[in-house]
């Protein structure tokens, strides 16, 4: 295209331009409505205390997503396909079952979040609003199989709305004091551990660990692996850097606006009205629009990743409308039963956090095998870092489970 208008573009730049995009699709899952619930609840309840959790989880996400992207680029296979090829059938079946449970928890967050946003913006009741979300996300999904670049462009546009919404709110907060103290690791009781685990589950998303390897497998080029990996790293740093900025802004906005203001902050609706009272109607509108864009984009990406999971683990494909209908059922049940949407969102992120090791451990084990990765096999240090990440996440989840049950 560039040559047609007389512009000469270096081969490295052309290679990077082709590879850029998958990480932005993945990044949407890192700023889904579950992030709104956990990050803003954490900021409202504990101020800047848990800022370090978001920063650490964002860095971990970059590491994890690069490993996933690398699998697809080097092998030409996605993570579920590699699991099916290299692990016994019972193990593959177990991984598929937990991945489907994760998909349901993901859909719960996306549908509830988008439904709440439509209710805030237009007064649509929550249950019909979830139906509207399903229809719109189907429209976005229709672009994915044959018009992948257009699908990526739509997702990037929605991500830009989320970013713009929170930057607008952050700029209206004024000077922030004490934010730097939140970069020092620490907790303040079991409630903060619960929120931290939810933040981790909302930031490092297991379903996009599977998805990223599928999005990059089309870039499998045995003759230029290094160049493609280099471009993929840039894609990940830029996209997930934007997602990290949004997540930090969520907590900062909630901490600055609600932590010491005494305003209601128990639900997304409370936060919306509180932002309107404390920062003005523009901030409330920006919050609702960002929540809507997040829910619509993330629900489409979630269903897309669910299809990748089923095809990879089982070599089965079902119509997208059927998959969407099954995975959205828990979200519809939550709304129909009148369960508090914000609490449901936070708990869904805890479920997602429990699913992370089931995606992370197989990926680390596969990436250390020379018969899978060839010359691009991970070094021992990288494998040790991945194992440490899985161990920390698992230990945090176990601690949360024990303390919650005992309490």
C-alpha positions as a Markdown table, in Angstrom:
| # | Residue | x | y | z |
|---|---|---|---|---|
| 1 | Unk | 0.0 | 0.0 | 0.0 |
| 2 | Unk | 2.7 | 2.4 | 1.0 |
| 3 | Unk | 4.7 | 1.8 | -2.3 |
| 4 | Unk | 1.6 | 2.8 | -4.3 |
| 5 | Unk | 1.9 | 6.4 | -3.0 |
| 6 | Unk | 5.6 | 6.5 | -3.4 |
| 7 | Unk | 6.6 | 5.9 | 0.3 |
| 8 | Unk | 9.3 | 3.4 | 1.1 |
| 9 | Unk | 8.8 | 1.7 | 4.4 |
| 10 | Unk | 11.6 | -0.4 | 6.0 |
| 11 | Unk | 10.9 | -4.1 | 6.2 |
| 12 | Unk | 11.1 | -4.0 | 10.1 |
| 13 | Unk | 8.4 | -1.4 | 10.2 |
| 14 | Unk | 6.2 | -3.3 | 7.8 |
| 15 | Unk | 6.6 | -6.4 | 9.9 |
| 16 | Unk | 5.8 | -4.6 | 13.1 |
| 17 | Unk | 2.7 | -3.0 | 11.5 |
| 18 | Unk | 1.4 | -6.5 | 10.5 |
| 19 | Unk | 1.9 | -7.9 | 14.0 |
| 20 | Unk | 0.4 | -5.0 | 15.9 |
| 21 | Unk | -3.2 | -5.4 | 17.0 |
| 22 | Unk | -3.7 | -8.7 | 19.0 |
| 23 | Unk | -2.5 | -7.2 | 22.3 |
| 24 | Unk | -5.0 | -4.4 | 22.0 |
| 25 | Unk | -7.8 | -7.0 | 21.7 |
| 26 | Unk | -6.4 | -8.7 | 24.7 |
| 27 | Unk | -6.0 | -5.4 | 26.6 |
| 28 | Unk | -9.8 | -4.9 | 26.6 |
| 29 | Unk | -10.1 | -7.8 | 28.9 |
| 30 | Unk | -7.8 | -6.0 | 31.4 |
| 31 | Unk | -10.2 | -3.1 | 31.6 |
| 32 | Unk | -13.5 | -4.9 | 31.7 |
| 33 | Unk | -16.4 | -4.1 | 34.1 |
| 34 | Unk | -14.8 | -6.4 | 36.7 |
| 35 | Unk | -11.9 | -4.0 | 36.9 |
| 36 | Unk | -14.4 | -1.1 | 37.5 |
| 37 | Unk | -15.9 | -3.0 | 40.5 |
| 38 | Unk | -12.7 | -4.3 | 42.1 |
| 39 | Unk | -10.4 | -1.3 | 41.4 |
| 40 | Unk | -12.9 | 1.3 | 42.4 |
| 41 | Unk | -14.1 | -0.7 | 45.5 |
| 42 | Unk | -10.4 | -1.0 | 46.5 |
| 43 | Unk | -9.8 | 2.7 | 46.1 |
| 44 | Unk | -13.0 | 3.8 | 47.9 |
| 45 | Unk | -12.5 | 1.4 | 50.8 |
| 46 | Unk | -8.7 | 1.6 | 51.3 |
| 47 | Unk | -7.5 | 4.7 | 49.4 |
| 48 | Unk | -4.2 | 4.2 | 47.6 |
| 49 | Unk | -3.3 | 1.2 | 49.7 |
| 50 | Unk | -3.7 | -1.4 | 46.9 |
| 51 | Unk | -2.2 | 0.7 | 44.1 |
| 52 | Unk | 0.8 | -1.6 | 44.2 |
| 53 | Unk | -1.4 | -4.6 | 43.4 |
| 54 | Unk | -2.5 | -3.0 | 40.1 |
| 55 | Unk | 1.1 | -2.0 | 39.1 |
| 56 | Unk | 2.4 | -5.5 | 40.0 |
| 57 | Unk | -0.5 | -7.3 | 38.2 |
| 58 | Unk | 0.0 | -5.1 | 35.1 |
| 59 | Unk | 3.7 | -6.0 | 34.9 |
| 60 | Unk | 2.8 | -9.7 | 35.4 |
| 61 | Unk | 0.2 | -9.4 | 32.7 |
| 62 | Unk | 2.8 | -8.2 | 30.2 |
| 63 | Unk | 5.1 | -11.1 | 31.1 |
| 64 | Unk | 2.2 | -13.6 | 30.8 |
| 65 | Unk | 0.8 | -12.3 | 27.5 |
| 66 | Unk | 4.2 | -12.2 | 25.9 |
| 67 | Unk | 4.7 | -15.9 | 26.8 |
| 68 | Unk | 1.3 | -16.7 | 25.3 |
| 69 | Unk | 2.0 | -14.6 | 22.1 |
| 70 | Unk | 5.4 | -16.3 | 21.8 |
| 71 | Unk | 3.8 | -19.8 | 21.8 |
| 72 | Unk | 1.5 | -18.9 | 18.9 |
| 73 | Unk | 4.3 | -17.2 | 16.9 |
| 74 | Unk | 6.9 | -19.9 | 17.4 |
| 75 | Unk | 4.7 | -23.0 | 17.1 |
| 76 | Unk | 1.8 | -21.9 | 14.9 |
| 77 | Unk | -0.5 | -23.5 | 17.5 |
| 78 | Unk | -2.5 | -21.9 | 20.3 |
| 79 | Unk | -2.3 | -22.9 | 23.9 |
| 80 | Unk | -5.4 | -25.1 | 24.0 |
| 81 | Unk | -4.2 | -26.9 | 20.9 |
| 82 | Unk | -0.8 | -27.5 | 22.4 |
| 83 | Unk | -2.3 | -28.8 | 25.6 |
| 84 | Unk | -4.5 | -31.3 | 23.6 |
| 85 | Unk | -1.4 | -32.5 | 21.7 |
| 86 | Unk | 1.0 | -32.9 | 24.6 |
| 87 | Unk | -1.1 | -33.7 | 27.7 |
| 88 | Unk | -3.2 | -36.8 | 28.5 |
| 89 | Unk | -6.9 | -36.6 | 27.7 |
| 90 | Unk | -8.1 | -36.4 | 31.3 |
| 91 | Unk | -5.8 | -33.4 | 31.9 |
| 92 | Unk | -7.1 | -31.8 | 28.8 |
| 93 | Unk | -10.7 | -32.4 | 29.8 |
| 94 | Unk | -10.1 | -30.9 | 33.2 |
| 95 | Unk | -8.5 | -27.8 | 31.7 |
| 96 | Unk | -11.4 | -27.4 | 29.3 |
| 97 | Unk | -14.0 | -27.6 | 32.1 |
| 98 | Unk | -12.3 | -25.0 | 34.3 |
| 99 | Unk | -11.8 | -22.8 | 31.2 |
| 100 | Unk | -15.6 | -22.9 | 30.5 |
| 101 | Unk | -16.3 | -22.0 | 34.1 |
| 102 | Unk | -13.9 | -19.1 | 33.7 |
| 103 | Unk | -15.8 | -18.1 | 30.5 |
| 104 | Unk | -19.0 | -17.9 | 32.5 |
| 105 | Unk | -17.4 | -15.8 | 35.2 |
| 106 | Unk | -16.1 | -13.5 | 32.5 |
| 107 | Unk | -19.5 | -13.1 | 30.9 |
| 108 | Unk | -21.0 | -12.4 | 34.2 |
| 109 | Unk | -18.7 | -9.4 | 34.6 |
| 110 | Unk | -19.1 | -8.1 | 31.1 |
| 111 | Unk | -22.9 | -8.4 | 30.9 |
| 112 | Unk | -23.7 | -7.1 | 34.3 |
| 113 | Unk | -21.3 | -4.1 | 33.7 |
| 114 | Unk | -22.8 | -3.2 | 30.4 |
| 115 | Unk | -26.3 | -3.6 | 31.7 |
| 116 | Unk | -25.6 | -1.3 | 34.6 |
| 117 | Unk | -24.1 | 1.2 | 32.2 |
| 118 | Unk | -27.2 | 1.2 | 30.0 |
| 119 | Unk | -29.4 | 1.6 | 33.1 |
| 120 | Unk | -27.3 | 4.6 | 34.2 |
| 121 | Unk | -27.3 | 6.2 | 30.7 |
| 122 | Unk | -30.8 | 5.5 | 29.5 |
| 123 | Unk | -32.8 | 4.1 | 32.4 |
| 124 | Unk | -33.1 | 0.7 | 30.7 |
| 125 | Unk | -34.0 | -2.1 | 33.3 |
| 126 | Unk | -31.0 | -4.4 | 33.9 |
| 127 | Unk | -32.5 | -7.6 | 32.4 |
| 128 | Unk | -33.5 | -6.0 | 29.0 |
| 129 | Unk | -30.2 | -4.1 | 29.1 |
| 130 | Unk | -28.3 | -7.4 | 29.2 |
| 131 | Unk | -30.2 | -8.5 | 26.1 |
| 132 | Unk | -29.2 | -5.4 | 24.3 |
| 133 | Unk | -25.6 | -6.1 | 25.3 |
| 134 | Unk | -25.9 | -9.6 | 23.7 |
| 135 | Unk | -27.2 | -8.2 | 20.4 |
| 136 | Unk | -24.5 | -5.5 | 20.1 |
| 137 | Unk | -21.7 | -7.9 | 21.0 |
| 138 | Unk | -23.0 | -10.3 | 18.4 |
| 139 | Unk | -22.6 | -7.5 | 15.8 |
| 140 | Unk | -19.0 | -6.9 | 16.9 |
| 141 | Unk | -18.3 | -10.6 | 16.9 |
| 142 | Unk | -19.5 | -10.9 | 13.3 |
| 143 | Unk | -16.4 | -9.0 | 12.2 |
| 144 | Unk | -13.9 | -11.4 | 13.9 |
| 145 | Unk | -13.6 | -14.4 | 11.6 |
| 146 | Unk | -13.3 | -12.8 | 8.2 |
| 147 | Unk | -12.6 | -9.1 | 9.0 |
| 148 | Unk | -10.1 | -9.5 | 11.8 |
| 149 | Unk | -8.4 | -6.1 | 11.2 |
| 150 | Unk | -11.8 | -4.4 | 11.4 |
| 151 | Unk | -12.7 | -6.3 | 14.5 |
| 152 | Unk | -9.4 | -5.1 | 16.1 |
| 153 | Unk | -10.1 | -1.5 | 15.0 |
| 154 | Unk | -13.6 | -1.6 | 16.7 |
| 155 | Unk | -12.1 | -3.0 | 19.9 |
| 156 | Unk | -9.3 | -0.4 | 19.9 |
| 157 | Unk | -11.9 | 2.3 | 19.5 |
| 158 | Unk | -13.9 | 1.1 | 22.5 |
| 159 | Unk | -10.7 | 0.9 | 24.5 |
| 160 | Unk | -10.0 | 4.5 | 23.6 |
| 161 | Unk | -13.4 | 5.5 | 25.0 |
| 162 | Unk | -12.6 | 3.8 | 28.3 |
| 163 | Unk | -9.2 | 5.5 | 28.5 |
| 164 | Unk | -10.6 | 8.9 | 27.7 |
| 165 | Unk | -13.4 | 8.5 | 30.3 |
| 166 | Unk | -11.0 | 7.9 | 33.1 |
| 167 | Unk | -8.4 | 10.4 | 32.1 |
| 168 | Unk | -11.2 | 13.0 | 32.1 |
| 169 | Unk | -12.2 | 12.0 | 35.6 |
| 170 | Unk | -8.6 | 12.0 | 36.8 |
| 171 | Unk | -7.9 | 15.5 | 35.5 |
| 172 | Unk | -10.9 | 16.8 | 37.5 |
| 173 | Unk | -9.6 | 15.4 | 40.8 |
| 174 | Unk | -7.0 | 18.0 | 41.3 |
| 175 | Unk | -3.8 | 17.4 | 43.2 |
| 176 | Unk | -3.4 | 13.9 | 44.7 |
| 177 | Unk | -1.5 | 13.4 | 48.0 |
| 178 | Unk | -0.3 | 10.1 | 49.3 |
| 179 | Unk | -0.6 | 8.2 | 46.1 |
| 180 | Unk | 3.1 | 7.2 | 46.1 |
| 181 | Unk | 2.6 | 5.4 | 49.5 |
| 182 | Unk | 0.3 | 3.0 | 47.7 |
| 183 | Unk | 3.2 | 1.6 | 45.8 |
| 184 | Unk | 4.5 | 0.0 | 49.0 |
| 185 | Unk | 3.1 | -3.6 | 49.3 |
| 186 | Unk | 0.7 | -4.1 | 52.2 |
| 187 | Unk | -2.8 | -5.1 | 53.3 |
| 188 | Unk | -5.3 | -4.0 | 55.9 |
| 189 | Unk | -7.3 | -7.0 | 56.9 |
| 190 | Unk | -9.0 | -9.9 | 55.0 |
| 191 | Unk | -11.3 | -7.5 | 53.1 |
| 192 | Unk | -8.3 | -5.9 | 51.4 |
| 193 | Unk | -6.9 | -9.4 | 50.6 |
| 194 | Unk | -10.3 | -10.2 | 48.9 |
| 195 | Unk | -10.2 | -7.0 | 46.9 |
| 196 | Unk | -6.5 | -7.6 | 46.0 |
| 197 | Unk | -7.3 | -11.1 | 44.7 |
| 198 | Unk | -10.2 | -9.7 | 42.8 |
| 199 | Unk | -7.9 | -7.1 | 41.3 |
| 200 | Unk | -5.5 | -9.8 | 40.3 |
| 201 | Unk | -8.2 | -11.8 | 38.7 |
| 202 | Unk | -9.5 | -8.7 | 36.9 |
| 203 | Unk | -6.0 | -7.8 | 35.7 |
| 204 | Unk | -4.5 | -11.1 | 34.7 |
| 205 | Unk | -7.3 | -12.8 | 32.8 |
| 206 | Unk | -7.0 | -16.5 | 32.1 |
| 207 | Unk | -9.2 | -16.5 | 29.0 |
| 208 | Unk | -7.0 | -14.1 | 27.2 |
| 209 | Unk | -3.9 | -16.1 | 28.0 |
| 210 | Unk | -5.6 | -18.7 | 25.7 |
| 211 | Unk | -6.8 | -16.1 | 23.2 |
| 212 | Unk | -3.5 | -14.3 | 22.7 |
| 213 | Unk | -1.7 | -17.4 | 21.4 |
| 214 | Unk | -4.6 | -17.9 | 18.9 |
| 215 | Unk | -4.4 | -14.3 | 17.7 |
| 216 | Unk | -0.7 | -14.5 | 17.1 |
| 217 | Unk | -0.5 | -18.0 | 15.6 |
| 218 | Unk | -1.4 | -16.5 | 12.2 |
| 219 | Unk | 2.0 | -14.6 | 12.4 |
| 220 | Unk | 3.9 | -17.9 | 12.5 |
| 221 | Unk | 7.0 | -17.3 | 10.3 |
| 222 | Unk | 9.8 | -19.7 | 10.8 |
| 223 | Unk | 12.2 | -17.5 | 8.9 |
| 224 | Unk | 11.6 | -14.3 | 10.9 |
| 225 | Unk | 10.8 | -15.4 | 14.4 |
| 226 | Unk | 12.9 | -12.8 | 16.1 |
| 227 | Unk | 11.5 | -9.9 | 14.1 |
| 228 | Unk | 7.9 | -11.0 | 14.8 |
| 229 | Unk | 8.6 | -11.5 | 18.5 |
| 230 | Unk | 10.2 | -8.1 | 18.7 |
| 231 | Unk | 7.1 | -6.5 | 17.1 |
| 232 | Unk | 4.8 | -8.5 | 19.4 |
| 233 | Unk | 6.7 | -7.2 | 22.5 |
| 234 | Unk | 6.1 | -3.6 | 21.3 |
| 235 | Unk | 2.4 | -4.4 | 20.7 |
| 236 | Unk | 2.1 | -5.8 | 24.3 |
| 237 | Unk | 4.0 | -3.0 | 26.1 |
| 238 | Unk | 1.9 | -0.3 | 24.3 |
| 239 | Unk | -1.5 | -2.0 | 24.7 |
| 240 | Unk | -1.1 | -3.3 | 28.2 |
| 241 | Unk | 0.6 | 0.0 | 29.2 |
| 242 | Unk | -2.7 | 1.7 | 28.2 |
| 243 | Unk | -4.7 | -0.8 | 30.2 |
| 244 | Unk | -2.5 | -0.3 | 33.2 |
| 245 | Unk | -3.0 | 3.5 | 32.9 |
| 246 | Unk | -6.8 | 2.9 | 32.9 |
| 247 | Unk | -6.6 | 0.6 | 35.9 |
| 248 | Unk | -4.5 | 3.0 | 37.9 |
| 249 | Unk | -6.9 | 5.8 | 37.0 |
| 250 | Unk | -9.8 | 3.7 | 38.3 |
| 251 | Unk | -8.3 | 3.3 | 41.7 |
| 252 | Unk | -7.0 | 6.9 | 41.9 |
| 253 | Unk | -10.4 | 8.3 | 41.0 |
| 254 | Unk | -12.2 | 6.2 | 43.6 |
| 255 | Unk | -9.6 | 6.9 | 46.2 |
| 256 | Unk | -9.5 | 10.7 | 45.5 |
| 257 | Unk | -13.3 | 11.1 | 45.2 |
| 258 | Unk | -14.7 | 8.6 | 47.8 |
| 259 | Unk | -12.2 | 7.4 | 50.4 |
| 260 | Unk | -12.6 | 10.4 | 52.7 |
| 261 | Unk | -15.6 | 12.1 | 51.3 |
| 262 | Unk | -18.2 | 10.0 | 53.1 |
| 263 | Unk | -20.3 | 9.6 | 49.9 |
| 264 | Unk | -22.1 | 6.3 | 49.1 |
| 265 | Unk | -19.8 | 3.9 | 47.4 |
| 266 | Unk | -21.2 | 0.4 | 47.8 |
| 267 | Unk | -22.2 | -0.1 | 44.2 |
| 268 | Unk | -21.4 | 1.1 | 40.7 |
| 269 | Unk | -24.6 | 3.1 | 40.8 |
| 270 | Unk | -23.4 | 4.8 | 44.0 |
| 271 | Unk | -20.0 | 5.6 | 42.4 |
| 272 | Unk | -21.7 | 7.0 | 39.3 |
| 273 | Unk | -23.9 | 9.3 | 41.3 |
| 274 | Unk | -21.1 | 10.2 | 43.7 |
| 275 | Unk | -18.8 | 11.2 | 40.8 |
| 276 | Unk | -21.6 | 13.5 | 39.5 |
| 277 | Unk | -22.0 | 15.1 | 43.0 |
| 278 | Unk | -18.2 | 15.5 | 43.7 |
| 279 | Unk | -16.7 | 16.0 | 40.2 |
| 280 | Unk | -19.7 | 17.2 | 38.1 |
| 281 | Unk | -22.1 | 15.6 | 35.6 |
| 282 | Unk | -19.4 | 15.3 | 33.0 |
| 283 | Unk | -17.4 | 12.9 | 35.2 |
| 284 | Unk | -20.6 | 10.8 | 35.8 |
| 285 | Unk | -21.3 | 10.7 | 32.1 |
| 286 | Unk | -17.6 | 9.7 | 31.3 |
| 287 | Unk | -17.9 | 6.9 | 33.9 |
| 288 | Unk | -21.1 | 5.5 | 32.4 |
| 289 | Unk | -19.8 | 5.7 | 28.8 |
| 290 | Unk | -16.5 | 4.0 | 29.8 |
| 291 | Unk | -18.4 | 1.3 | 31.6 |
| 292 | Unk | -20.6 | 0.7 | 28.6 |
| 293 | Unk | -17.7 | 0.6 | 26.1 |
| 294 | Unk | -15.8 | -1.8 | 28.4 |
| 295 | Unk | -18.7 | -4.2 | 28.7 |
| 296 | Unk | -19.5 | -4.3 | 25.0 |
| 297 | Unk | -15.9 | -4.8 | 24.0 |
| 298 | Unk | -15.0 | -7.3 | 26.7 |
| 299 | Unk | -18.1 | -9.4 | 26.1 |
| 300 | Unk | -17.2 | -9.8 | 22.4 |
| 301 | Unk | -13.6 | -10.7 | 23.2 |
| 302 | Unk | -14.8 | -13.2 | 25.9 |
| 303 | Unk | -17.0 | -15.1 | 23.5 |
| 304 | Unk | -14.3 | -15.1 | 20.9 |
| 305 | Unk | -11.8 | -16.6 | 23.4 |
| 306 | Unk | -14.4 | -19.2 | 24.5 |
| 307 | Unk | -14.6 | -20.4 | 20.9 |
| 308 | Unk | -10.8 | -20.7 | 20.8 |
| 309 | Unk | -10.8 | -22.8 | 24.0 |
| 310 | Unk | -13.5 | -25.2 | 22.8 |
| 311 | Unk | -11.9 | -25.7 | 19.4 |
| 312 | Unk | -8.4 | -26.1 | 20.8 |
| 313 | Unk | -9.2 | -28.5 | 23.7 |
| 314 | Unk | -12.0 | -30.6 | 22.1 |
| 315 | Unk | -11.7 | -30.0 | 18.3 |
| 316 | Unk | -15.4 | -29.0 | 18.5 |
| 317 | Unk | -17.0 | -25.9 | 17.2 |
| 318 | Unk | -20.5 | -24.7 | 18.1 |
| 319 | Unk | -22.4 | -21.7 | 16.8 |
| 320 | Unk | -21.4 | -18.4 | 18.5 |
| 321 | Unk | -25.0 | -17.7 | 19.3 |
| 322 | Unk | -25.3 | -21.0 | 21.2 |
| 323 | Unk | -22.0 | -20.4 | 23.1 |
| 324 | Unk | -23.1 | -16.9 | 24.0 |
| 325 | Unk | -26.5 | -18.1 | 25.2 |
| 326 | Unk | -24.9 | -20.7 | 27.5 |
| 327 | Unk | -22.2 | -18.5 | 29.0 |
| 328 | Unk | -24.5 | -15.5 | 29.5 |
| 329 | Unk | -27.0 | -17.6 | 31.5 |
| 330 | Unk | -25.4 | -16.9 | 34.9 |
| 331 | Unk | -25.3 | -13.2 | 34.2 |
| 332 | Unk | -29.0 | -13.2 | 33.3 |
| 333 | Unk | -29.8 | -15.2 | 36.5 |
| 334 | Unk | -27.9 | -12.7 | 38.7 |
| 335 | Unk | -29.9 | -9.8 | 37.1 |
| 336 | Unk | -33.2 | -11.7 | 37.2 |
| 337 | Unk | -32.8 | -12.6 | 40.9 |
| 338 | Unk | -31.9 | -9.0 | 41.9 |
| 339 | Unk | -28.5 | -9.9 | 43.3 |
| 340 | Unk | -26.3 | -6.8 | 43.9 |
| 341 | Unk | -24.4 | -6.4 | 40.6 |
| 342 | Unk | -21.3 | -4.9 | 42.1 |
| 343 | Unk | -20.8 | -7.7 | 44.6 |
| 344 | Unk | -21.4 | -10.2 | 41.8 |
| 345 | Unk | -18.7 | -8.5 | 39.7 |
| 346 | Unk | -16.2 | -8.6 | 42.6 |
| 347 | Unk | -16.8 | -12.3 | 43.2 |
| 348 | Unk | -16.6 | -13.1 | 39.5 |
| 349 | Unk | -13.1 | -11.6 | 39.5 |
| 350 | Unk | -12.1 | -13.8 | 42.4 |
| 351 | Unk | -13.3 | -16.8 | 40.4 |
| 352 | Unk | -11.2 | -15.6 | 37.5 |
| 353 | Unk | -8.2 | -15.4 | 39.8 |
| 354 | Unk | -8.5 | -19.0 | 40.7 |
| 355 | Unk | -8.5 | -19.9 | 37.0 |
| 356 | Unk | -5.1 | -18.2 | 36.3 |
| 357 | Unk | -2.8 | -21.1 | 37.4 |
| 358 | Unk | -4.7 | -23.5 | 35.2 |
| 359 | Unk | -3.7 | -21.5 | 32.1 |
| 360 | Unk | -0.3 | -20.2 | 33.4 |
| 361 | Unk | 1.2 | -23.6 | 34.5 |
| 362 | Unk | 0.6 | -25.5 | 31.2 |
| 363 | Unk | 1.9 | -22.5 | 29.3 |
| 364 | Unk | 5.1 | -22.3 | 31.4 |
| 365 | Unk | 5.7 | -26.1 | 31.1 |
| 366 | Unk | 5.2 | -26.1 | 27.3 |
| 367 | Unk | 7.5 | -23.1 | 26.7 |
| 368 | Unk | 10.4 | -24.8 | 28.5 |
| 369 | Unk | 10.2 | -27.8 | 26.1 |
| 370 | Unk | 12.7 | -27.8 | 23.2 |
| 371 | Unk | 10.5 | -30.3 | 21.3 |
| 372 | Unk | 7.7 | -27.7 | 21.3 |
| 373 | Unk | 9.6 | -24.4 | 21.0 |
| 374 | Unk | 12.8 | -25.4 | 19.2 |
| 375 | Unk | 15.5 | -22.7 | 19.3 |
| 376 | Unk | 13.1 | -20.3 | 20.9 |
| 377 | Unk | 12.7 | -22.4 | 24.1 |
| 378 | Unk | 12.5 | -20.4 | 27.3 |
| 379 | Unk | 15.6 | -20.1 | 29.4 |
| 380 | Unk | 15.7 | -21.4 | 32.9 |
| 381 | Unk | 15.3 | -17.9 | 34.4 |
| 382 | Unk | 12.1 | -17.2 | 32.4 |
| 383 | Unk | 10.7 | -20.6 | 33.4 |
| 384 | Unk | 11.6 | -19.9 | 37.0 |
| 385 | Unk | 9.8 | -16.5 | 36.8 |
| 386 | Unk | 6.7 | -18.1 | 35.4 |
| 387 | Unk | 6.7 | -20.8 | 38.0 |
| 388 | Unk | 7.1 | -18.1 | 40.8 |
| 389 | Unk | 4.2 | -16.2 | 39.4 |
| 390 | Unk | 1.9 | -19.2 | 39.3 |
| 391 | Unk | 3.0 | -20.1 | 42.9 |
| 392 | Unk | 2.3 | -16.6 | 44.3 |
| 393 | Unk | -1.1 | -16.5 | 42.6 |
| 394 | Unk | -2.0 | -20.0 | 43.9 |
| 395 | Unk | -0.8 | -19.2 | 47.4 |
| 396 | Unk | -2.8 | -15.9 | 47.5 |
| 397 | Unk | -5.9 | -17.8 | 46.3 |
| 398 | Unk | -5.5 | -20.5 | 48.9 |
| 399 | Unk | -5.0 | -18.0 | 51.7 |
| 400 | Unk | -8.1 | -16.2 | 50.6 |
| 401 | Unk | -10.1 | -19.4 | 50.5 |
| 402 | Unk | -9.0 | -20.5 | 54.0 |
| 403 | Unk | -9.5 | -17.2 | 55.6 |
| 404 | Unk | -12.9 | -16.7 | 54.0 |
| 405 | Unk | -14.1 | -20.2 | 55.1 |
| 406 | Unk | -12.8 | -19.9 | 58.6 |
| 407 | Unk | -14.1 | -16.4 | 59.0 |
